């Protein structure tokens, strides 16, 4: 159907709403919404299947605005299509408590698939959504039942394409031949520093071609609705390549400052806003004004979307009849219910079992649960043999014609692309049918910091299998030995950092990570062998902290994590030889421990005797649980790990020496209060 | 000159040394050294100018082994050429205290230019070295005096090229037309997960062509010494493009496992090591065996390098005669001496001066010192107008034919490439004549975490101008508001994180950052205006912490940083109205404060009364300086900043309330000791 004046009215309504909202907020980015309104109209009106009354309809097409600063574009669309986003919400753009924050947040606003704004993340998330879709489709579609066949549409700006995270994800997307991914690149030649020719003169389409993408260029993104429509049709017809369409647009189209960075990140001046409205046939004295015809036009599409969902539901009912097991699996995974009794597969250890590296313990957990939990979609950033993230019989997630796997595969070879991997995992989680996990060295989780904080903010269940977790990795040396990493991750709200000390703690870490559906987890795992502790049980460790060794006559409590807990237990003997009694507590996960009752926590870290923490990282933050801290506030060293532990005195003797210093130093203070007791509670 | 048997003997000596060293360490990566030994021989013998007796010769060609895990290649070369690296050092490969750690560290080993191993960093550092060289050359070379004209040669593997940081740097290098950069890509088809076809099937050369690089492919990297030599000659002749030469090699050449990932990351089996030696004509019963002819061959080259330096020194003497000012500038900068009295330009404020955003204060500092300190090489990741990192009259560092700057320019448009920017700054610092600084939002320093920790480990003087430093940025919302970032950076050893509260503190931050030649700094700067504090002076703030408001009858000390210090000062009045007296301390830089005498520190945070910390970040770590902590252990909110501060109670009233709770909670504890008093000192 040809585009009509009403189509243009709708497009211009989006533009004017973006002008009004940024003016009302006196803050925000009108340029991208004004430039991209035509493209958004084409994508939403002609291609996307979605139901505003059920934003979580499983087989919906996904839309990702990777240039999230242009979010008024998306908010306007969501409002006009009848999502639960009122005109008042638009009026409260960028205000405290609104559903329209300055950058789109997936958990706050219906219809937002992933949190964007930090550049490069959205398009990388979209690669994850596309992977998840391809994997789910290959797994559940059956002859006559093309059940899961959605596309992911992405808008991306110059900024996103300069970011390394997007390069990583795009290279992998090309390798994986993700034909369900269509990216529209807003080629507007403007970034904050001005013309892109100051820093970004590469040939973007040639780069994507080199990655294995299908590329097109639509030269008139301002008026050429038909051209873009045709290009998207071509893109959809290419089944074995992701597509990128370079769409040349004028940023801030309609503004007196169009085509300049003046319209990028600040509201239009009142005069300019007025002329924009006049130019597009709007009454300049009205604000947030939407004509009924525009609502009507978009309602038709929304209704078609609702009908499409109804049709899909009918198909799903038929599918249920023919493929009952698969149908109930889809529902179970969609509702984030784990299969009953799955946790009985978790390995249980006794203290007489041998010492095992916790990366190896992690491998055992995965081997035990992987078949029971088909939602697990694993992988590694090219460290499979070191992270031990794969299992016997695993099939690679690979394009079928690669002959080294297929799309039902549940193991992703991410390549050496940690940041891309993190962002892709967020996208996999956002699709809704998988729990992604992936491995790298703990130190290189830092490469992915941008994605990790968004996992936490967006409440994605994503699991990092972070092996080689300390100086205990030995010879690779300081470049690979985390010091600050754990403090960094512990400081991220809504992130569970686990550092299990033995087999039961490792099982507990997986149990909590797998049942925490709105929280990412990082499991810090050792390269070196760790003994099984005496009082360690899955139930104890699930609390995030517990007593490993109790002694009612203790003069000191030693609290520790991971590979150092066993050494602390040995230190008890060293101290006992000098007539000093000590308790030892293990605190594998602060975030989980913090959520226990104060009574329980005080039973682990009680009043009365001083507490010494022991961990081979920066001591930063340990004061929260201890009076004195033994750690490593410097970079590590290259050598066999036992030599390094000795050099830095993380030995029974080194710990005992500091425990004695702690006892001595606190002998005159009365009362000795547990650091858990605080003057006031923190805001949440 | 044609290659002789002796050349091959030298090449095979490198291979065998790598086999012996990894075997002795029972750890390490023999594959890359064995595969790349021919290429290394060609580069070092035929192209590089260097003097092993003076590894810091200014106009040396630089060599960067980006695939740092192959460091035995470089260690072997350094030893054979006569750098201060003995055969014993090779025997102690990967041992505690050796000069041959598991990955090359610039500050430990003579001849290592930059610390590599974390993938993608080295090649990105090399872009920085090339930028610094081009800038210094354009600045100091004169007709007849081609004084600074070195090249940078890089070896890079598949892993490095998968990393986003390398993509960012490579795109910028192409834009900047860095003809002095020659990258040799070890196309060996192997990464840890096996064949690169599992994840890395892009057309690498096509990608680099898209970036604007000159590309070549040498198909036989194992035997084709002449082909590689010719390719490098061509690369050197291309003056306006960086070059990449794809060199197809067999990893672990000579091993029974050659061409497989079995030879990537573990020593060869004894039998295999034996047959390698036999194959290459070595006595398998000997270890670390180097023939005198090989030493002789390399000594010739080393002697040529020493002669080249002597010749350069003579040229420099002549240059001194003609260009005395420039010559003394080169020496001054090479020796890291700042011009006398430069610090007199630092702006000084009095408490009656108006409130100013600290990002603006930073702009003023830069404007005042930029002409006095020509070693400053600035830039921003596409946020110039927000970071305020540019100055009036600044010239962009751009390729001359761009017409928008030239190579004498001192302002780099990094594009939206934070991680690349961080790694490039490390390279600029490594070249030795510049102090790089660059801007982004504090939250996005996290994108560069991989490079930031290497700044600290490698002791690079790099300055991050990190604006929009908290929820105070307002409307952009939680995606842009740092919470965990400061804890992360504070936990990195040898990194100075500053959060100035006013103008004098900002000047102090720059003073210390500019005079700390072996330490990176991150300056956290506000978007919102901050009042000038009463007791703030540059001298006080230079100590990292000082008393802003003293009161000998105080019942509580409030310690804070940056934008919250002024609010704490206001809280004093709120408390005074209730008859409560309080002290306020400002702690703009923990790392610097920690280095003061215990007496001084105790004068700021004394015994006797409880201490409350106030900062709008994660409280993690503040227990080190305070008994109670008021912070933000959750994500922020989108809205005008004053509304957000109010929502989270960072107001005089909110602070006063918590100060009272603190006083009350600690009233029964005797003695109240400063948290600065500890049972034992940390290892350094």
HADDOCK unambig.tbl for C-alpha pairs under 7 A between the chains (distance, minus, plus):
assign (segid A and resid 94 and name CA) (segid B and resid 475 and name CA) 5.32 0.50 0.50
assign (segid A and resid 94 and name CA) (segid B and resid 638 and name CA) 5.49 0.50 0.50
assign (segid A and resid 94 and name CA) (segid B and resid 639 and name CA) 5.06 0.50 0.50
assign (segid A and resid 95 and name CA) (segid B and resid 638 and name CA) 5.92 0.50 0.50
assign (segid A and resid 95 and name CA) (segid B and resid 639 and name CA) 4.09 0.50 0.50
assign (segid A and resid 95 and name CA) (segid B and resid 640 and name CA) 6.74 0.50 0.50
assign (segid A and resid 96 and name CA) (segid B and resid 637 and name CA) 6.28 0.50 0.50
assign (segid A and resid 96 and name CA) (segid B and resid 638 and name CA) 5.48 0.50 0.50
assign (segid A and resid 96 and name CA) (segid B and resid 639 and name CA) 4.61 0.50 0.50
assign (segid A and resid 96 and name CA) (segid B and resid 644 and name CA) 6.88 0.50 0.50
assign (segid A and resid 101 and name CA) (segid B and resid 477 and name CA) 6.36 0.50 0.50
assign (segid A and resid 101 and name CA) (segid B and resid 638 and name CA) 5.25 0.50 0.50
assign (segid A and resid 102 and name CA) (segid B and resid 475 and name CA) 5.48 0.50 0.50
assign (segid A and resid 102 and name CA) (segid B and resid 476 and name CA) 4.52 0.50 0.50
assign (segid A and resid 102 and name CA) (segid B and resid 477 and name CA) 5.44 0.50 0.50
assign (segid A and resid 102 and name CA) (segid B and resid 638 and name CA) 5.88 0.50 0.50
assign (segid A and resid 103 and name CA) (segid B and resid 476 and name CA) 6.31 0.50 0.50
assign (segid A and resid 103 and name CA) (segid B and resid 477 and name CA) 6.62 0.50 0.50
assign (segid A and resid 103 and name CA) (segid B and resid 479 and name CA) 6.86 0.50 0.50
assign (segid A and resid 117 and name CA) (segid B and resid 479 and name CA) 6.57 0.50 0.50
assign (segid A and resid 118 and name CA) (segid B and resid 479 and name CA) 6.56 0.50 0.50
assign (segid A and resid 159 and name CA) (segid B and resid 416 and name CA) 5.53 0.50 0.50
assign (segid A and resid 162 and name CA) (segid B and resid 168 and name CA) 6.49 0.50 0.50
assign (segid A and resid 162 and name CA) (segid B and resid 415 and name CA) 6.91 0.50 0.50
assign (segid A and resid 162 and name CA) (segid B and resid 416 and name CA) 5.58 0.50 0.50
assign (segid A and resid 162 and name CA) (segid B and resid 417 and name CA) 6.08 0.50 0.50
assign (segid A and resid 163 and name CA) (segid B and resid 168 and name CA) 6.50 0.50 0.50
assign (segid A and resid 163 and name CA) (segid B and resid 416 and name CA) 6.04 0.50 0.50
assign (segid A and resid 163 and name CA) (segid B and resid 417 and name CA) 5.33 0.50 0.50
assign (segid A and resid 164 and name CA) (segid B and resid 164 and name CA) 3.55 0.50 0.50
assign (segid A and resid 164 and name CA) (segid B and resid 165 and name CA) 5.46 0.50 0.50
assign (segid A and resid 164 and name CA) (segid B and resid 167 and name CA) 5.91 0.50 0.50
assign (segid A and resid 164 and name CA) (segid B and resid 168 and name CA) 5.49 0.50 0.50
assign (segid A and resid 165 and name CA) (segid B and resid 164 and name CA) 5.47 0.50 0.50
assign (segid A and resid 167 and name CA) (segid B and resid 164 and name CA) 5.91 0.50 0.50
assign (segid A and resid 167 and name CA) (segid B and resid 167 and name CA) 6.84 0.50 0.50
assign (segid A and resid 168 and name CA) (segid B and resid 162 and name CA) 6.50 0.50 0.50
assign (segid A and resid 168 and name CA) (segid B and resid 163 and name CA) 6.49 0.50 0.50
assign (segid A and resid 168 and name CA) (segid B and resid 164 and name CA) 5.49 0.50 0.50
assign (segid A and resid 171 and name CA) (segid B and resid 202 and name CA) 6.61 0.50 0.50
assign (segid A and resid 172 and name CA) (segid B and resid 199 and name CA) 6.54 0.50 0.50
assign (segid A and resid 175 and name CA) (segid B and resid 199 and name CA) 6.40 0.50 0.50
assign (segid A and resid 175 and name CA) (segid B and resid 200 and name CA) 6.67 0.50 0.50
assign (segid A and resid 175 and name CA) (segid B and resid 201 and name CA) 5.82 0.50 0.50
assign (segid A and resid 175 and name CA) (segid B and resid 202 and name CA) 6.83 0.50 0.50
assign (segid A and resid 192 and name CA) (segid B and resid 382 and name CA) 5.71 0.50 0.50
assign (segid A and resid 192 and name CA) (segid B and resid 383 and name CA) 5.97 0.50 0.50
assign (segid A and resid 193 and name CA) (segid B and resid 382 and name CA) 5.08 0.50 0.50
assign (segid A and resid 193 and name CA) (segid B and resid 383 and name CA) 6.19 0.50 0.50
assign (segid A and resid 193 and name CA) (segid B and resid 384 and name CA) 6.06 0.50 0.50
assign (segid A and resid 198 and name CA) (segid B and resid 413 and name CA) 6.31 0.50 0.50
assign (segid A and resid 199 and name CA) (segid B and resid 172 and name CA) 6.54 0.50 0.50
assign (segid A and resid 199 and name CA) (segid B and resid 175 and name CA) 6.41 0.50 0.50
assign (segid A and resid 199 and name CA) (segid B and resid 413 and name CA) 5.70 0.50 0.50
assign (segid A and resid 199 and name CA) (segid B and resid 414 and name CA) 6.28 0.50 0.50
assign (segid A and resid 199 and name CA) (segid B and resid 415 and name CA) 5.33 0.50 0.50
assign (segid A and resid 200 and name CA) (segid B and resid 175 and name CA) 6.66 0.50 0.50
assign (segid A and resid 200 and name CA) (segid B and resid 415 and name CA) 6.81 0.50 0.50
assign (segid A and resid 201 and name CA) (segid B and resid 175 and name CA) 5.82 0.50 0.50
assign (segid A and resid 202 and name CA) (segid B and resid 171 and name CA) 6.60 0.50 0.50
assign (segid A and resid 202 and name CA) (segid B and resid 175 and name CA) 6.81 0.50 0.50
assign (segid A and resid 202 and name CA) (segid B and resid 210 and name CA) 5.61 0.50 0.50
assign (segid A and resid 202 and name CA) (segid B and resid 211 and name CA) 4.51 0.50 0.50
assign (segid A and resid 202 and name CA) (segid B and resid 212 and name CA) 6.25 0.50 0.50
assign (segid A and resid 203 and name CA) (segid B and resid 210 and name CA) 4.89 0.50 0.50
assign (segid A and resid 203 and name CA) (segid B and resid 211 and name CA) 6.44 0.50 0.50
assign (segid A and resid 204 and name CA) (segid B and resid 210 and name CA) 6.96 0.50 0.50
assign (segid A and resid 206 and name CA) (segid B and resid 207 and name CA) 6.99 0.50 0.50
assign (segid A and resid 206 and name CA) (segid B and resid 210 and name CA) 5.48 0.50 0.50
assign (segid A and resid 207 and name CA) (segid B and resid 207 and name CA) 4.78 0.50 0.50
assign (segid A and resid 207 and name CA) (segid B and resid 210 and name CA) 5.30 0.50 0.50
assign (segid A and resid 210 and name CA) (segid B and resid 202 and name CA) 5.59 0.50 0.50
assign (segid A and resid 210 and name CA) (segid B and resid 203 and name CA) 4.90 0.50 0.50
assign (segid A and resid 210 and name CA) (segid B and resid 204 and name CA) 6.96 0.50 0.50
assign (segid A and resid 210 and name CA) (segid B and resid 206 and name CA) 5.47 0.50 0.50
assign (segid A and resid 210 and name CA) (segid B and resid 207 and name CA) 5.30 0.50 0.50
assign (segid A and resid 211 and name CA) (segid B and resid 202 and name CA) 4.52 0.50 0.50
assign (segid A and resid 211 and name CA) (segid B and resid 203 and name CA) 6.46 0.50 0.50
assign (segid A and resid 212 and name CA) (segid B and resid 202 and name CA) 6.26 0.50 0.50
assign (segid A and resid 382 and name CA) (segid B and resid 192 and name CA) 5.71 0.50 0.50
assign (segid A and resid 382 and name CA) (segid B and resid 193 and name CA) 5.09 0.50 0.50
assign (segid A and resid 383 and name CA) (segid B and resid 192 and name CA) 5.97 0.50 0.50
assign (segid A and resid 383 and name CA) (segid B and resid 193 and name CA) 6.20 0.50 0.50
assign (segid A and resid 384 and name CA) (segid B and resid 193 and name CA) 6.04 0.50 0.50
assign (segid A and resid 413 and name CA) (segid B and resid 198 and name CA) 6.30 0.50 0.50
assign (segid A and resid 413 and name CA) (segid B and resid 199 and name CA) 5.69 0.50 0.50
assign (segid A and resid 414 and name CA) (segid B and resid 199 and name CA) 6.29 0.50 0.50
assign (segid A and resid 415 and name CA) (segid B and resid 162 and name CA) 6.92 0.50 0.50
assign (segid A and resid 415 and name CA) (segid B and resid 199 and name CA) 5.33 0.50 0.50
assign (segid A and resid 415 and name CA) (segid B and resid 200 and name CA) 6.80 0.50 0.50
assign (segid A and resid 416 and name CA) (segid B and resid 159 and name CA) 5.51 0.50 0.50
assign (segid A and resid 416 and name CA) (segid B and resid 162 and name CA) 5.59 0.50 0.50
assign (segid A and resid 416 and name CA) (segid B and resid 163 and name CA) 6.05 0.50 0.50
assign (segid A and resid 417 and name CA) (segid B and resid 162 and name CA) 6.09 0.50 0.50
assign (segid A and resid 417 and name CA) (segid B and resid 163 and name CA) 5.32 0.50 0.50
assign (segid A and resid 417 and name CA) (segid B and resid 164 and name CA) 7.00 0.50 0.50
assign (segid A and resid 446 and name CA) (segid B and resid 449 and name CA) 5.83 0.50 0.50
assign (segid A and resid 446 and name CA) (segid B and resid 450 and name CA) 6.15 0.50 0.50
assign (segid A and resid 447 and name CA) (segid B and resid 447 and name CA) 6.93 0.50 0.50
assign (segid A and resid 447 and name CA) (segid B and resid 449 and name CA) 6.07 0.50 0.50
assign (segid A and resid 447 and name CA) (segid B and resid 450 and name CA) 5.27 0.50 0.50
assign (segid A and resid 449 and name CA) (segid B and resid 446 and name CA) 5.82 0.50 0.50
assign (segid A and resid 449 and name CA) (segid B and resid 447 and name CA) 6.08 0.50 0.50
assign (segid A and resid 450 and name CA) (segid B and resid 446 and name CA) 6.15 0.50 0.50
assign (segid A and resid 450 and name CA) (segid B and resid 447 and name CA) 5.31 0.50 0.50
assign (segid A and resid 475 and name CA) (segid B and resid 94 and name CA) 5.34 0.50 0.50
assign (segid A and resid 475 and name CA) (segid B and resid 102 and name CA) 5.47 0.50 0.50
assign (segid A and resid 476 and name CA) (segid B and resid 102 and name CA) 4.49 0.50 0.50
assign (segid A and resid 476 and name CA) (segid B and resid 103 and name CA) 6.31 0.50 0.50
assign (segid A and resid 477 and name CA) (segid B and resid 101 and name CA) 6.34 0.50 0.50
assign (segid A and resid 477 and name CA) (segid B and resid 102 and name CA) 5.42 0.50 0.50
assign (segid A and resid 477 and name CA) (segid B and resid 103 and name CA) 6.62 0.50 0.50
assign (segid A and resid 479 and name CA) (segid B and resid 103 and name CA) 6.85 0.50 0.50
assign (segid A and resid 479 and name CA) (segid B and resid 117 and name CA) 6.56 0.50 0.50
assign (segid A and resid 479 and name CA) (segid B and resid 118 and name CA) 6.55 0.50 0.50
assign (segid A and resid 484 and name CA) (segid B and resid 488 and name CA) 6.25 0.50 0.50
assign (segid A and resid 484 and name CA) (segid B and resid 491 and name CA) 4.77 0.50 0.50
assign (segid A and resid 484 and name CA) (segid B and resid 492 and name CA) 5.22 0.50 0.50
assign (segid A and resid 487 and name CA) (segid B and resid 487 and name CA) 6.77 0.50 0.50
assign (segid A and resid 487 and name CA) (segid B and resid 488 and name CA) 6.08 0.50 0.50
assign (segid A and resid 487 and name CA) (segid B and resid 491 and name CA) 6.69 0.50 0.50
assign (segid A and resid 488 and name CA) (segid B and resid 484 and name CA) 6.25 0.50 0.50
assign (segid A and resid 488 and name CA) (segid B and resid 487 and name CA) 6.09 0.50 0.50
assign (segid A and resid 488 and name CA) (segid B and resid 488 and name CA) 4.11 0.50 0.50
assign (segid A and resid 491 and name CA) (segid B and resid 484 and name CA) 4.75 0.50 0.50
assign (segid A and resid 491 and name CA) (segid B and resid 487 and name CA) 6.69 0.50 0.50
assign (segid A and resid 491 and name CA) (segid B and resid 618 and name CA) 5.94 0.50 0.50
assign (segid A and resid 491 and name CA) (segid B and resid 620 and name CA) 6.20 0.50 0.50
assign (segid A and resid 492 and name CA) (segid B and resid 484 and name CA) 5.21 0.50 0.50
assign (segid A and resid 493 and name CA) (segid B and resid 633 and name CA) 6.12 0.50 0.50
assign (segid A and resid 493 and name CA) (segid B and resid 634 and name CA) 5.15 0.50 0.50
assign (segid A and resid 493 and name CA) (segid B and resid 635 and name CA) 6.65 0.50 0.50
assign (segid A and resid 618 and name CA) (segid B and resid 491 and name CA) 5.94 0.50 0.50
assign (segid A and resid 620 and name CA) (segid B and resid 491 and name CA) 6.19 0.50 0.50
assign (segid A and resid 620 and name CA) (segid B and resid 620 and name CA) 6.81 0.50 0.50
assign (segid A and resid 620 and name CA) (segid B and resid 621 and name CA) 4.71 0.50 0.50
assign (segid A and resid 621 and name CA) (segid B and resid 620 and name CA) 4.71 0.50 0.50
assign (segid A and resid 621 and name CA) (segid B and resid 621 and name CA) 4.19 0.50 0.50
assign (segid A and resid 623 and name CA) (segid B and resid 623 and name CA) 5.42 0.50 0.50
assign (segid A and resid 623 and name CA) (segid B and resid 624 and name CA) 6.40 0.50 0.50
assign (segid A and resid 624 and name CA) (segid B and resid 623 and name CA) 6.41 0.50 0.50
assign (segid A and resid 628 and name CA) (segid B and resid 678 and name CA) 6.83 0.50 0.50
assign (segid A and resid 628 and name CA) (segid B and resid 679 and name CA) 6.69 0.50 0.50
assign (segid A and resid 633 and name CA) (segid B and resid 493 and name CA) 6.11 0.50 0.50
assign (segid A and resid 633 and name CA) (segid B and resid 684 and name CA) 6.99 0.50 0.50
assign (segid A and resid 634 and name CA) (segid B and resid 493 and name CA) 5.13 0.50 0.50
assign (segid A and resid 634 and name CA) (segid B and resid 684 and name CA) 6.09 0.50 0.50
assign (segid A and resid 635 and name CA) (segid B and resid 493 and name CA) 6.64 0.50 0.50
assign (segid A and resid 637 and name CA) (segid B and resid 96 and name CA) 6.29 0.50 0.50
assign (segid A and resid 638 and name CA) (segid B and resid 94 and name CA) 5.50 0.50 0.50
assign (segid A and resid 638 and name CA) (segid B and resid 95 and name CA) 5.92 0.50 0.50
assign (segid A and resid 638 and name CA) (segid B and resid 96 and name CA) 5.49 0.50 0.50
assign (segid A and resid 638 and name CA) (segid B and resid 101 and name CA) 5.23 0.50 0.50
assign (segid A and resid 638 and name CA) (segid B and resid 102 and name CA) 5.87 0.50 0.50
assign (segid A and resid 639 and name CA) (segid B and resid 94 and name CA) 5.06 0.50 0.50
assign (segid A and resid 639 and name CA) (segid B and resid 95 and name CA) 4.11 0.50 0.50
assign (segid A and resid 639 and name CA) (segid B and resid 96 and name CA) 4.63 0.50 0.50
assign (segid A and resid 640 and name CA) (segid B and resid 95 and name CA) 6.76 0.50 0.50
assign (segid A and resid 643 and name CA) (segid B and resid 96 and name CA) 6.99 0.50 0.50
assign (segid A and resid 644 and name CA) (segid B and resid 96 and name CA) 6.86 0.50 0.50
assign (segid A and resid 658 and name CA) (segid B and resid 680 and name CA) 6.97 0.50 0.50
assign (segid A and resid 661 and name CA) (segid B and resid 679 and name CA) 5.55 0.50 0.50
assign (segid A and resid 661 and name CA) (segid B and resid 680 and name CA) 6.52 0.50 0.50
assign (segid A and resid 662 and name CA) (segid B and resid 679 and name CA) 5.25 0.50 0.50
assign (segid A and resid 665 and name CA) (segid B and resid 679 and name CA) 5.24 0.50 0.50
assign (segid A and resid 669 and name CA) (segid B and resid 670 and name CA) 6.03 0.50 0.50
assign (segid A and resid 669 and name CA) (segid B and resid 671 and name CA) 6.04 0.50 0.50
assign (segid A and resid 670 and name CA) (segid B and resid 669 and name CA) 6.07 0.50 0.50
assign (segid A and resid 670 and name CA) (segid B and resid 670 and name CA) 5.65 0.50 0.50
assign (segid A and resid 671 and name CA) (segid B and resid 669 and name CA) 6.04 0.50 0.50
assign (segid A and resid 678 and name CA) (segid B and resid 628 and name CA) 6.82 0.50 0.50
assign (segid A and resid 679 and name CA) (segid B and resid 628 and name CA) 6.69 0.50 0.50
assign (segid A and resid 679 and name CA) (segid B and resid 661 and name CA) 5.55 0.50 0.50
assign (segid A and resid 679 and name CA) (segid B and resid 662 and name CA) 5.28 0.50 0.50
assign (segid A and resid 679 and name CA) (segid B and resid 665 and name CA) 5.26 0.50 0.50
assign (segid A and resid 680 and name CA) (segid B and resid 658 and name CA) 6.97 0.50 0.50
assign (segid A and resid 680 and name CA) (segid B and resid 661 and name CA) 6.54 0.50 0.50
assign (segid A and resid 684 and name CA) (segid B and resid 634 and name CA) 6.13 0.50 0.50
